[in-house]
Amino acid sequence: MLVSMLPMVAIVVIFYFLLVMPARKRQKKMDAMIANLKNGDRVITSSGIFGTIAGIKENSFHLKISDQVKIEIAKSAIAGLQSEEKQG
């Protein structure tokens, strides 16, 4: 019985190390980045909008996307920080 279960256990272990662990590590890194955002940080949203953080609420950000245009977006909509070389 144990020998017949061994391949299934091996598949589960391999699945965990190849898919679950990297995804959890990536999510923790993204959560830490979002938690450390502050006013003035330049970000890009998951929909491709570039902007600057203009305000922070509990579950959302105010994003300045133009001189007189600010939008409110969910914290989960942030895809990452905008790199310095792509500004302008």
N, C-alpha and C positions, 0 to 999 in steps of 0.2 A: 504494500500500500504506500509506504513512504517513497519508494523508488518511482512509483507512478505519479506522485505529486511533485517530485523534484523539478521536472521541466516547467511546470506551471509556476512554481515558486521562483524559479530562475527568471522567467519572463516578467513576473511582477517586479522583481528587484531591478532588472535591467530597465524596465519602463520607468520606474521611480527615478533612477539615476540619470536617465537620458532626457526625460521630459518634465517631471514634476519639480525636481530640485532646481534646474536652471530657471524655470518659470517663477518659482517662489523667490529666488535670489533677485531676478529682474524686477519683480513687483516690490520687494522691499527697498530696492535702490530707487525706484520711481516714487514710492511713498515718502522716502527721506528727502528727495529732491523737492517734492511739492510742499512738504512741511517746512523746508528752509527757504522758500521763496519770500521775497520782501518787495516793498515798493521800489520801483525803478528797474527791476529785473526784466530783461527782454526775453519773451517766451514765444513759442509757437504752439498752436492748439492742434488737436487731432484732426480738425477740419481744414488746417492749413492757414489759419489766420495768424499773422505776425502782430505782436503788440507789446506794450509795456504795462507791467502791473501798476495800477493806479490806486488800488484799494483792496483790502483783504477782509472778508467776512468769514463766518464759521465754515460754511460749505461752498463758498464761491469767491471769485475774484472780480474786481472791476478792471477791465482791460482797456487801455487807451490805444486805439488803433489808428487815430488821426488826430489833428490838432484839436478839434471840437467834438470828436466822436469817442464815446466810452460805451462799452457793452459789459454786461454781467455774464460770466460764464461759470460753469461748475468746475470745481477743483479737479475733478476726474477728466475734464476736457483738455488739460494741459498735456502735451506730448513731450515737451522737453524745453530746455533752454536754447535760445538762439545763439549760435556761435558768433564770436566777435568779427570774424572775417567776412560774414555775409551781410553785415549792416550796411546801410547806405543805399 
